[in-house]
Amino acid sequence: MITLVQRVAAARVVVDGETVGAIERGLLLFVGVEQGDSEADADLTARKIAGLRVFPGRTPTDLAVGDAGGGCLVVSQFTLAAELRHGNRPDFTAAAPPALADALYRRVADQLAATGLSVATGRFAASMRVEASNDGPMSLVLTVRGGKVAPRPEPI
C-alpha cells in the first residue's frame, strides 16, 4: 500500500460539480492499493498517519494531525501503483483489483476515524477533481507491505 501524504491548509474532492469530501487544515491522503495488500497494511497505514508529527508546534514537525486540530481527506489513487521502468506508458498491473482496493481504501479511512479524527473521502472509481492548498509544501510517501513500513529505496 502506497500513500502520498500532503499537509494542506484545505482540500476538497469534486465529482460532477459536487463537492463529495472536504477538509480545512489537515492531511490529504492519496491511497494506492496494490495486489497482495491486506487489512494489516491498511491498519498500519492509518496508525502511522494518525501519529505522524508533521505540524508545527514547538518545532516545525512537532504535532500530529489530531493534536493540530486537523482532519484527513482520503482519496483512492490506483495510479500510485504504476510501474514506469519500461516504455512511456504507465503499467498498472500491480494495482489491486477494484473490490480489494475499495475495501482497503475505506478501511484506512475508517481506522483514521476510529482514532477520533475528522475524516472525509473521495468517491471510489470516480473521475475526481482534487483541489488542495498545500501547506509547506510537505509531501511524504508511506509504503506499507506485509504489515510493515517499507524502507525508502536505496539511492542509485
C-alpha positions as CSV (number, residue, x, y, z in Angstrom):
1,M,0.0,0.0,0.0
2,I,1.4,3.3,-1.1
3,T,0.1,6.5,0.4
4,L,1.1,10.0,-0.7
5,V,0.6,12.3,2.4
6,Q,0.3,16.0,1.8
7,R,-0.1,18.6,4.6
8,V,-2.8,21.0,3.5
9,A,-4.4,24.3,4.6
10,A,-7.5,23.0,2.9
11,A,-8.5,20.3,0.3
12,R,-11.6,19.1,-1.4
13,V,-12.8,16.5,-3.9
14,V,-15.3,17.4,-6.6
15,V,-17.2,14.9,-8.7
16,D,-19.5,16.1,-11.5
17,G,-19.6,19.6,-10.0
18,E,-20.5,18.4,-6.5
19,T,-18.1,18.5,-3.5
20,V,-18.1,15.0,-2.1
21,G,-15.4,15.4,0.6
22,A,-13.6,18.4,2.1
23,I,-11.3,19.4,5.0
24,E,-9.7,22.5,6.3
25,R,-6.3,22.1,7.8
26,G,-5.1,18.6,7.8
27,L,-3.7,15.8,5.7
28,L,-4.7,14.9,2.1
29,L,-4.0,11.2,1.6
30,F,-3.8,9.6,-1.8
31,V,-4.0,5.8,-1.1
32,G,-2.8,3.4,-3.7
33,V,-3.7,-0.3,-3.0
34,E,-1.5,-2.9,-4.6
35,Q,-2.0,-6.6,-5.2
36,G,-1.2,-8.5,-2.1
37,D,-2.1,-5.7,0.3
38,S,-4.1,-6.7,3.4
39,E,-6.2,-5.3,6.2
40,A,-3.0,-5.3,8.3
41,D,-1.4,-3.0,5.8
42,A,-4.4,-0.7,5.9
43,D,-4.5,-0.7,9.7
44,L,-0.7,0.1,10.0
45,T,-1.1,2.9,7.3
46,A,-3.8,4.5,9.4
47,R,-1.9,4.2,12.7
48,K,1.2,5.6,11.1
49,I,-0.6,8.6,9.5
50,A,-2.6,9.4,12.7
51,G,0.7,9.6,14.6
52,L,2.8,11.4,12.0
53,R,4.2,14.6,13.6
54,V,4.2,16.9,10.6
55,F,2.5,20.0,12.0
56,P,4.3,22.9,13.7
57,G,4.3,23.4,17.4
58,R,7.5,24.0,19.4
59,T,9.3,22.7,16.4
60,P,8.3,22.7,12.7
61,T,7.3,19.0,12.9
62,D,6.0,18.7,16.5
63,L,2.3,17.8,16.3
64,A,0.2,15.0,14.8
65,V,-2.8,15.9,12.7
66,G,-5.3,15.4,15.6
67,D,-3.1,17.5,18.0
68,A,-3.2,20.3,15.4
69,G,-7.0,20.2,15.2
70,G,-6.8,18.9,11.6
71,G,-8.7,16.2,9.6
72,C,-7.9,13.8,6.8
73,L,-9.2,13.7,3.3
74,V,-8.7,10.1,2.0
75,V,-8.7,9.6,-1.8
76,S,-8.2,6.3,-3.6
77,Q,-5.5,6.6,-6.3
78,F,-4.6,3.4,-8.1
79,T,-2.0,5.2,-10.3
80,L,0.4,5.2,-7.3
81,A,1.0,1.5,-8.2
82,A,2.2,2.4,-11.7
83,E,5.4,0.9,-13.0
84,L,7.4,3.3,-15.1
85,R,10.6,1.4,-15.9
86,H,9.7,0.3,-19.5
87,G,8.4,2.4,-22.3
88,N,6.4,5.6,-21.9
89,R,3.1,4.2,-20.9
90,P,2.5,3.5,-17.2
91,D,1.8,-0.1,-16.3
92,F,-0.9,-0.6,-13.7
93,T,-0.7,-4.4,-13.3
94,A,0.5,-4.0,-9.7
95,A,-2.7,-2.2,-8.7
96,A,-5.2,-4.3,-6.7
97,P,-8.5,-5.3,-8.3
98,P,-11.3,-2.8,-7.6
99,A,-13.1,-4.8,-4.9
100,L,-10.0,-5.2,-2.8
101,A,-8.8,-1.6,-3.4
102,D,-12.2,-0.2,-2.4
103,A,-12.3,-2.2,0.8
104,L,-8.8,-1.4,1.9
105,Y,-9.0,2.3,1.0
106,R,-12.2,2.5,3.0
107,R,-10.6,0.6,5.9
108,V,-7.8,3.2,6.0
109,A,-10.5,6.0,6.3
110,D,-12.5,4.0,8.9
111,Q,-9.4,3.3,11.0
112,L,-8.4,7.0,11.0
113,A,-12.0,7.9,12.0
114,A,-11.8,5.4,14.8
115,T,-8.9,7.4,16.3
116,G,-11.3,10.4,16.7
117,L,-10.1,12.2,13.6
118,S,-12.5,14.0,11.3
119,V,-12.3,12.1,8.0
120,A,-13.7,12.8,4.6
121,T,-13.3,10.7,1.4
122,G,-13.4,11.0,-2.3
123,R,-15.6,8.7,-4.4
124,F,-14.0,5.4,-5.3
125,A,-13.5,4.8,-9.1
126,A,-15.0,8.2,-10.0
127,S,-13.3,10.9,-12.1
128,M,-12.4,13.3,-9.3
129,R,-11.0,16.8,-9.3
130,V,-8.9,17.2,-6.2
131,E,-8.2,20.8,-5.1
132,A,-5.6,21.4,-2.4
133,S,-3.9,24.3,-0.8
134,N,-0.6,22.7,0.1
135,D,1.0,23.8,3.4
136,G,4.8,24.0,3.3
137,P,4.6,22.2,0.9
138,M,5.1,19.0,2.8
139,S,4.6,15.7,0.9
140,L,5.6,12.3,2.2
141,V,5.4,8.8,0.7
142,L,4.4,6.0,3.1
143,T,4.8,2.4,1.8
144,V,3.4,-0.5,3.8
145,R,4.0,-4.1,2.7
146,G,3.4,-7.3,4.6
147,G,2.2,-5.4,7.7
148,K,5.4,-3.4,8.0
149,V,6.5,0.1,6.9
150,A,8.9,-0.4,3.9
151,P,12.2,1.5,3.9
152,R,12.9,4.0,1.2
153,P,14.7,2.5,-1.8
154,E,18.5,2.9,-1.7
155,P,19.9,5.7,-3.8
156,I,21.4,4.6,-7.1
